Amino acid sequence: MAVESRTVLGEALESCRHSLRWACFFSLFINLLMLTPALYMLQVYDRVITTGSEATLVVMTLLVVFSFCIMGALEWVRSRVLVRLGNRFDMQLHDRLHGDMFWRDLNLSGRHGAWPLDDLATLRQALAGGGLLVFFDAVWVPVYLIVLTLFHPWFGSFAAVAGVLLLALAVINEKVTRQLLDDASRDQAESRELAASNLRNAEVLHAMGMLAGIRRRWARQHRRYLAKQSKASDRAGLLFSLTRTLRLAAQSLILGLGALLVLNEQITPGMMIAGSLLMGRALAPIDQAIGSWKSVVAARAAYRRLEALFQEVPDNEERMALPPPRGELALKSVSAGPPTQERPVIRGVNIAIAAGEHVGIIGASAAGKSTLARVLLGIWPARHGSMRLDGAEITQWQRESLGPYLGYLPQDIELFEGSVGDNIARFEALDADKVVVAAKRAGVHEMILHLPEGYDTLLTPKGGVLSAGQRQRIGLARALYNDPSLVVLDEPNSNLDHQGEKALTTAMQELKREGVTLLVISHRTGVLKEVDSLLLMEQGQVRLFGPRERVLASMAGEAQT
């Protein structure tokens, strides 16, 4: 898995070089000790049996047992080194990989999921498991062939021919299964993501009796994966059977060759037995490589997919920290839309919002209101024009340092697995005082206290014991946590009852007193009574923008004409 240029994966592998050297060092002695059985047999047949010396047998047996103990200890240590090597490789990459997965989902089209984490696990297991061990042992094959040649040239030649035949079968196995296994791996990932998507919508599927149709759709995808996997396995199974047959036949035939050489008094009986053992050891790495070829192919495919992901995600440049934002916004000739969509949703938007100003964003469905909210928050970049926060392009801000000053309540409320308090605190170090303050500002403190475990109530990704209105109010508390400077609320009252709307109005009034910039998207006019200005979106463009009363008057005048 070496790479020519220093890529992200290359750097991670480079950091593991020290551990690899230790693994190679231990492999040196392990493979030297692998000669012990052959040498023991050689001495037993040629020295002990011919001399009848029991003392020699005892001493040699004790030495062999001691050698095996040392070899077992070295293999255990090598295994521990490789496990830690795999963990170090994972730790070098998982933070970057996690961030790149989110960037990809925000900016690239197609069906995405958590498969990069599975690929990272595949590579970690390849580094910590049998893949590297086969490589370490294969390096010693020439050494075993040299020892066999020292016994007799025919032994070395015979073992070399058998090794070449086995290697040829291994290459053929790779050629005939590579594409099928790659395609099967891709189909399996798509099948898994499709099943996960269906599970996220289980209630809809069950309510409307859609499960059978969705199951058939998933089954077609799954059958394609099974067909390719089975075809690849059939081919690999045939070649594996041929390989095993050839190896066993070679080990038996070399005994016949040895017997012939013994009869001609060219080698000793001990050399005949030791030669058979050494040839088995020489051929073992090739046999193991064929047996573990699926995992090797899987690791290679995982490496390529991760490398492609790292290459398509731009490097996250370290930027100088800017002062905390006041919430002043300015959009100049902005056109933007989902990165996965070529045609922009909003076009030519020119607006300026002062710090502390409250703006209501209205318009028909698909007018571009939510897109505008995402652009204001820097979720979607402007394709044309500039989006500035406190005079600086939104892309100039470090997201990790800017995020705590932003509050966002999307239309689709997503609460995460954890406690209510953790969700409100945005999964940072939980400050109980700040969590309670945010909950009180959102008017949800009393409601939380009536939950089974209060702020410690555990939630599932769908909200668990919470209703849609309760999830929305907790989402509002999360948006208001830690005194943000800019708050964007997208349909914040869509699931609220009268009491919830009253709490929302109170929260907006408090934000006004604190000088927090607020943008509210809503179809229900009750919550818009508290805003300073109204922005009317129409087919992706700003139709009207100005003081609330003036915009309402203009809309009323247009309605009358």
Secondary structure, DSSP 8 states (H G I E B T S, - for coil): ---SS--HHHHHHHHTHHHHHHHHHHHHHHHHHTTHHHHHHHHIIIIIHHHT-HHHHHHHHHHHHHHHHHHHHHHHHHHHHHHHHHHHHHHHHHHHHHHHHHHHHHH--S---SHHHHHHHHHHHHHHSHHHHHHHHHTTHHHHHHHHHHH-HHHHHHHHHHHHHHHHHHHHHHHHHHHHHHHHHHHHHHHHHHHHHHHHTHHHHHHTT-HHHHHHHHHHHHHHHHHHHHHHHHHHHHHHHHHHHHHHHHHHHHHHHHHHHHHTTSS-HHHHHHHHHHHHHHHHHHHHHHHTHHHHHHHHHHHHHHHHHHHHS---------------EEEEEEEE--TT-SS-SEEEEEEEE-TT-EEEEEESTTSSHHHHHHHHTTSS--SEEEEEETTEEGGGS-HHHHGGGEEEE-SS----SEEHHHHHTTTSS--HHHHHHHHHHTT-HHHHHTSTTGGG-EE-TT-TT--HHHHHHHHHHHHTTT--SEEEEESTTTT--HHHHHHHHHHHHHHHHHT-EEEEE-S-GGGGGG-SEEEEEETTEEEEEEEHHHHHHHHHHHHH-
